[in-house]
Amino acid sequence: MNILKQYFNDPMFQRQIIMEHYKNPKNRGLIEDDSYLKIHMDSDSCIDDIHIQLKLEDNTIKDVRFDGEACTIATSTTSILIGLILNKSREEALKIIDNYLAMVDEKEYDDSLLEEALVYQNIYKQANRIKCATLSWNGIKELLEGDE
């Protein structure tokens, strides 16, 4: 097992990362700008209701914004995702997202791409939290694939 993966498997460390991204999420707050791709993601089973904006320039993700009401898991995974994909190409971002979704689905994945997202490597054990942990990832994937 990768040493980084082991480190991110420590429950206290996981809690720290998750709470930091929940309390101080990256790029929270929407802006008025029609050049952004937009999507609304919500859940039938919990409070999660997120609006996401994504700005692509020359196939590079220049900005991602989000806002709404969401649980700790949905908020922190969105913040972590934003940190992972900013200034990446569409293809790089989709590769990161696909590897995260594979991890959550207990499939083979490249842990070297996921950095802090590895704190969710065991989320599959909490089936009722999977939707929370994938909501924004699926939304951004839809935006990136839909704009091709």
MIDOSE-1310 file (N, C-alpha, C; in nm, 2 decimals, decimal comma, always signed):
residues 148
mnil	+0,08/-0,12/+0,00/+0,00/+0,00/+0,00/+0,09/+0,12/+0,00; +0,05/+0,22/-0,08/+0,12/+0,35/-0,09/+0,12/+0,41/+0,05; +0,24/+0,47/+0,09/+0,25/+0,53/+0,22/+0,15/+0,65/+0,23; +0,13/+0,73/+0,13/+0,04/+0,84/+0,13/-0,10/+0,79/+0,16
kqyf	-0,14/+0,68/+0,09/-0,27/+0,62/+0,11/-0,29/+0,57/+0,25; -0,19/+0,52/+0,31/-0,19/+0,48/+0,45/-0,22/+0,60/+0,54; -0,14/+0,70/+0,51/-0,16/+0,83/+0,59/-0,30/+0,88/+0,59; -0,36/+0,88/+0,47/-0,49/+0,93/+0,45/-0,60/+0,84/+0,50
ndpm	-0,56/+0,72/+0,54/-0,65/+0,62/+0,60/-0,66/+0,63/+0,75; -0,58/+0,72/+0,81/-0,59/+0,75/+0,96/-0,71/+0,83/+0,99; -0,80/+0,77/+1,08/-0,93/+0,84/+1,11/-0,92/+0,98/+1,16; -0,82/+1,01/+1,24/-0,80/+1,14/+1,30/-0,76/+1,24/+1,18
fqrq	-0,67/+1,20/+1,10/-0,62/+1,28/+0,99/-0,73/+1,30/+0,89; -0,81/+1,20/+0,86/-0,93/+1,21/+0,77/-1,02/+1,32/+0,83; -1,05/+1,31/+0,96/-1,14/+1,41/+1,02/-1,09/+1,55/+1,01; -0,96/+1,57/+1,03/-0,90/+1,70/+1,02/-0,92/+1,76/+0,87
iime	-0,88/+1,68/+0,78/-0,89/+1,72/+0,64/-1,04/+1,76/+0,60; -1,13/+1,67/+0,64/-1,27/+1,68/+0,61/-1,33/+1,81/+0,67; -1,30/+1,83/+0,80/-1,35/+1,95/+0,87/-1,29/+2,08/+0,82; -1,16/+2,07/+0,78/-1,10/+2,19/+0,73/-1,16/+2,24/+0,60
hykn	-1,19/+2,14/+0,51/-1,26/+2,17/+0,39/-1,41/+2,21/+0,41; -1,47/+2,16/+0,51/-1,61/+2,19/+0,54/-1,62/+2,33/+0,60; -1,53/+2,37/+0,69/-1,53/+2,50/+0,76/-1,48/+2,61/+0,67; -1,38/+2,58/+0,58/-1,32/+2,68/+0,50/-1,31/+2,63/+0,35
pknr	-1,42/+2,60/+0,29/-1,42/+2,55/+0,15/-1,36/+2,64/+0,05; -1,29/+2,58/-0,04/-1,23/+2,66/-0,15/-1,34/+2,71/-0,25; -1,33/+2,83/-0,29/-1,42/+2,89/-0,39/-1,57/+2,89/-0,37; -1,61/+2,90/-0,24/-1,75/+2,90/-0,21/-1,80/+3,04/-0,25
glie	-1,91/+3,05/-0,31/-1,98/+3,17/-0,36/-1,98/+3,18/-0,51; -2,10/+3,20/-0,56/-2,12/+3,21/-0,70/-2,10/+3,36/-0,75; -2,07/+3,37/-0,88/-2,05/+3,50/-0,93/-2,14/+3,52/-1,06; -2,17/+3,64/-1,09/-2,25/+3,67/-1,21/-2,16/+3,68/-1,33
ddsy	-2,16/+3,58/-1,41/-2,07/+3,57/-1,53/-2,12/+3,47/-1,62; -2,17/+3,51/-1,74/-2,23/+3,41/-1,83/-2,13/+3,33/-1,90; -2,00/+3,35/-1,88/-1,90/+3,27/-1,95/-1,88/+3,14/-1,87; -1,94/+3,12/-1,75/-1,92/+3,00/-1,67/-2,02/+2,90/-1,72
lkih	-1,98/+2,77/-1,72/-2,08/+2,66/-1,73/-2,14/+2,64/-1,60; -2,27/+2,60/-1,60/-2,34/+2,60/-1,47/-2,42/+2,47/-1,46; -2,43/+2,42/-1,34/-2,51/+2,30/-1,31/-2,56/+2,30/-1,17; -2,68/+2,25/-1,15/-2,74/+2,24/-1,02/-2,75/+2,09/-0,98
mdsd	-2,70/+2,06/-0,87/-2,70/+1,92/-0,82/-2,77/+1,91/-0,69; -2,86/+1,82/-0,67/-2,92/+1,80/-0,54/-2,94/+1,65/-0,52; -2,98/+1,62/-0,39/-3,00/+1,48/-0,35/-3,14/+1,46/-0,31; -3,20/+1,35/-0,34/-3,33/+1,31/-0,30/-3,33/+1,27/-0,15
scid	-3,22/+1,22/-0,10/-3,21/+1,16/+0,03/-3,15/+1,25/+0,14; -3,11/+1,37/+0,11/-3,06/+1,45/+0,22/-3,06/+1,60/+0,18; -3,00/+1,68/+0,25/-3,01/+1,83/+0,24/-2,93/+1,88/+0,12; -2,84/+1,80/+0,06/-2,75/+1,85/-0,04/-2,82/+1,92/-0,16
dihi	-2,78/+2,04/-0,18/-2,84/+2,12/-0,29/-2,73/+2,22/-0,33; -2,66/+2,19/-0,44/-2,54/+2,27/-0,47/-2,55/+2,32/-0,61; -2,51/+2,45/-0,63/-2,50/+2,51/-0,76/-2,35/+2,52/-0,79; -2,31/+2,48/-0,91/-2,17/+2,48/-0,94/-2,15/+2,56/-1,07
qlkl	-2,04/+2,64/-1,07/-2,00/+2,71/-1,19/-1,86/+2,67/-1,23; -1,83/+2,66/-1,35/-1,70/+2,62/-1,40/-1,66/+2,70/-1,52; -1,54/+2,76/-1,52/-1,49/+2,84/-1,63/-1,38/+2,77/-1,70; -1,40/+2,74/-1,83/-1,30/+2,68/-1,91/-1,24/+2,79/-2,01
ednt	-1,11/+2,79/-2,02/-1,04/+2,88/-2,12/-0,94/+2,80/-2,18; -0,94/+2,79/-2,31/-0,84/+2,71/-2,39/-0,82/+2,57/-2,33; -0,94/+2,50/-2,30/-0,94/+2,37/-2,25/-0,88/+2,35/-2,11; -0,86/+2,46/-2,04/-0,81/+2,46/-1,91/-0,91/+2,51/-1,81
ikdv	-0,92/+2,45/-1,69/-1,02/+2,49/-1,59/-0,95/+2,61/-1,52; -1,01/+2,73/-1,54/-0,96/+2,85/-1,48/-1,02/+2,88/-1,35; -1,15/+2,84/-1,33/-1,22/+2,87/-1,20/-1,33/+2,77/-1,18; -1,36/+2,74/-1,06/-1,48/+2,66/-1,02/-1,53/+2,72/-0,89
rfdg	-1,66/+2,75/-0,90/-1,73/+2,81/-0,78/-1,85/+2,72/-0,74; -1,89/+2,73/-0,62/-2,00/+2,66/-0,58/-2,07/+2,73/-0,46; -2,20/+2,70/-0,44/-2,27/+2,75/-0,33/-2,40/+2,66/-0,31; -2,46/+2,68/-0,20/-2,58/+2,61/-0,17/-2,57/+2,55/-0,03
eact	-2,66/+2,46/+0,00/-2,67/+2,40/+0,13/-2,63/+2,25/+0,11; -2,53/+2,21/+0,20/-2,48/+2,08/+0,18/-2,42/+2,03/+0,31; -2,42/+1,90/+0,33/-2,37/+1,84/+0,45/-2,21/+1,85/+0,45; -2,15/+1,80/+0,55/-2,01/+1,81/+0,57/-1,94/+1,73/+0,45
iats	-1,99/+1,61/+0,42/-1,93/+1,53/+0,32/-1,93/+1,60/+0,18; -2,05/+1,64/+0,14/-2,07/+1,71/+0,01/-1,99/+1,84/+0,00; -1,99/+1,92/+0,11/-1,91/+2,04/+0,10/-1,76/+2,01/+0,09; -1,71/+1,92/+0,18/-1,57/+1,90/+0,18/-1,52/+1,83/+0,05
ttsi	-1,60/+1,74/+0,00/-1,55/+1,68/-0,13/-1,55/+1,78/-0,24; -1,65/+1,87/-0,24/-1,65/+1,97/-0,35/-1,52/+2,06/-0,33; -1,49/+2,10/-0,22/-1,37/+2,18/-0,19/-1,24/+2,11/-0,24; -1,23/+1,98/-0,20/-1,12/+1,90/-0,24/-1,11/+1,89/-0,39
ligl	-1,22/+1,86/-0,45/-1,22/+1,85/-0,60/-1,18/+1,98/-0,66; -1,22/+2,09/-0,62/-1,18/+2,22/-0,68/-1,03/+2,23/-0,67; -0,97/+2,20/-0,55/-0,83/+2,21/-0,54/-0,75/+2,12/-0,63; -0,81/+2,00/-0,67/-0,75/+1,91/-0,75/-0,75/+1,94/-0,90
ilnk	-0,86/+2,01/-0,94/-0,88/+2,03/-1,09/-0,85/+2,17/-1,14; -0,83/+2,27/-1,05/-0,80/+2,41/-1,10/-0,67/+2,40/-1,18; -0,67/+2,47/-1,29/-0,56/+2,49/-1,38/-0,52/+2,36/-1,45; -0,61/+2,26/-1,45/-0,59/+2,13/-1,52/-0,66/+2,14/-1,65
sree	-0,62/+2,06/-1,74/-0,70/+2,05/-1,87/-0,82/+1,97/-1,84; -0,92/+1,98/-1,93/-1,04/+1,90/-1,92/-1,01/+1,75/-1,91; -0,91/+1,70/-1,99/-0,88/+1,56/-1,99/-0,82/+1,52/-1,85; -0,73/+1,60/-1,80/-0,67/+1,57/-1,67/-0,77/+1,57/-1,56
alki	-0,86/+1,67/-1,56/-0,97/+1,68/-1,46/-1,06/+1,55/-1,47; -1,10/+1,51/-1,59/-1,18/+1,39/-1,61/-1,11/+1,27/-1,56; -0,98/+1,26/-1,58/-0,91/+1,15/-1,53/-0,91/+1,14/-1,38; -0,89/+1,26/-1,31/-0,90/+1,27/-1,17/-1,04/+1,22/-1,12
idny	-1,14/+1,28/-1,18/-1,28/+1,25/-1,14/-1,31/+1,10/-1,16; -1,27/+1,04/-1,27/-1,29/+0,90/-1,30/-1,22/+0,81/-1,20; -1,10/+0,85/-1,16/-1,03/+0,77/-1,06/-1,10/+0,78/-0,92; -1,14/+0,90/-0,88/-1,21/+0,92/-0,76/-1,34/+0,83/-0,76
lamv	-1,42/+0,84/-0,86/-1,54/+0,76/-0,87/-1,51/+0,61/-0,87; -1,40/+0,57/-0,93/-1,37/+0,43/-0,92/-1,33/+0,39/-0,78; -1,26/+0,48/-0,71/-1,23/+0,45/-0,57/-1,35/+0,43/-0,48; -1,45/+0,52/-0,50/-1,57/+0,52/-0,43/-1,65/+0,39/-0,46
deke	-1,64/+0,35/-0,58/-1,71/+0,22/-0,63/-1,63/+0,10/-0,60; -1,52/+0,11/-0,53/-1,43/-0,01/-0,49/-1,37/-0,07/-0,62; -1,34/+0,01/-0,72/-1,28/-0,04/-0,84/-1,13/+0,00/-0,84; -1,05/-0,05/-0,93/-0,91/-0,01/-0,94/-0,90/+0,14/-0,97
ydds	-0,81/+0,21/-0,91/-0,79/+0,35/-0,93/-0,64/+0,38/-0,91; -0,60/+0,50/-0,96/-0,46/+0,55/-0,94/-0,47/+0,65/-0,82; -0,42/+0,60/-0,71/-0,42/+0,69/-0,59/-0,33/+0,81/-0,60; -0,23/+0,80/-0,69/-0,14/+0,92/-0,70/-0,21/+1,04/-0,75
llee	-0,33/+1,03/-0,81/-0,40/+1,14/-0,87/-0,49/+1,21/-0,77; -0,52/+1,15/-0,66/-0,63/+1,19/-0,57/-0,59/+1,28/-0,45; -0,46/+1,28/-0,41/-0,42/+1,36/-0,30/-0,52/+1,36/-0,18; -0,57/+1,48/-0,14/-0,66/+1,48/-0,02/-0,79/+1,40/-0,04
alvy	-0,83/+1,38/-0,16/-0,95/+1,30/-0,18/-0,94/+1,16/-0,13; -0,81/+1,12/-0,10/-0,79/+0,98/-0,04/-0,86/+0,97/+0,09; -0,89/+1,08/+0,16/-0,96/+1,07/+0,29/-1,10/+1,00/+0,27; -1,15/+0,99/+0,15/-1,27/+0,92/+0,12/-1,26/+0,78/+0,07
qniy	-1,14/+0,72/+0,08/-1,12/+0,59/+0,02/-1,20/+0,48/+0,09; -1,26/+0,50/+0,20/-1,35/+0,40/+0,27/-1,49/+0,44/+0,27; -1,53/+0,54/+0,20/-1,67/+0,59/+0,20/-1,77/+0,49/+0,15; -1,72/+0,39/+0,07/-1,81/+0,29/+0,02/-1,87/+0,21/+0,14
kqan	-1,80/+0,21/+0,25/-1,85/+0,14/+0,37/-1,98/+0,20/+0,43; -2,00/+0,33/+0,39/-2,12/+0,40/+0,43/-2,21/+0,43/+0,31; -2,28/+0,33/+0,27/-2,36/+0,35/+0,14/-2,45/+0,47/+0,14; -2,50/+0,51/+0,25/-2,59/+0,63/+0,25/-2,51/+0,76/+0,23
rikc	-2,38/+0,76/+0,24/-2,30/+0,88/+0,22/-2,24/+0,89/+0,08; -2,25/+0,78/+0,00/-2,19/+0,78/-0,13/-2,24/+0,89/-0,22; -2,37/+0,92/-0,22/-2,43/+1,02/-0,30/-2,37/+1,16/-0,26; -2,35/+1,18/-0,13/-2,30/+1,30/-0,07/-2,15/+1,32/-0,12
atls	-2,08/+1,21/-0,12/-1,94/+1,21/-0,16/-1,91/+1,22/-0,31; -2,02/+1,20/-0,39/-2,00/+1,21/-0,54/-2,08/+1,31/-0,61; -2,16/+1,38/-0,53/-2,26/+1,48/-0,60/-2,19/+1,58/-0,68; -2,09/+1,65/-0,63/-2,03/+1,76/-0,71/-1,93/+1,70/-0,81
wngi	-1,87/+1,58/-0,78/-1,78/+1,51/-0,88/-1,86/+1,48/-1,00; -1,98/+1,42/-0,99/-2,07/+1,39/-1,10/-2,11/+1,51/-1,17; -2,14/+1,62/-1,10/-2,18/+1,74/-1,16/-2,08/+1,80/-1,25; -1,96/+1,81/-1,20/-1,85/+1,87/-1,27/-1,81/+1,78/-1,39
kell	-1,82/+1,65/-1,37/-1,79/+1,55/-1,49/-1,90/+1,58/-1,60; -2,02/+1,60/-1,56/-2,13/+1,63/-1,66/-2,10/+1,76/-1,73; -2,05/+1,86/-1,66/-2,02/+1,99/-1,72/-1,91/+1,97/-1,82; -1,80/+1,90/-1,78/-1,68/+1,88/-1,87/-1,71/+1,80/-1,99
egde	-1,79/+1,69/-1,97/-1,83/+1,61/-2,08/-1,93/+1,67/-2,18; -2,02/+1,75/-2,12/-2,12/+1,82/-2,20/-2,07/+1,93/-2,28; -1,96/+1,99/-2,25/-1,91/+2,10/-2,32/-1,81/+2,06/-2,43; -1,78/+1,94/-2,45/-1,69/+1,89/-2,55/-1,73/+1,92/-2,69
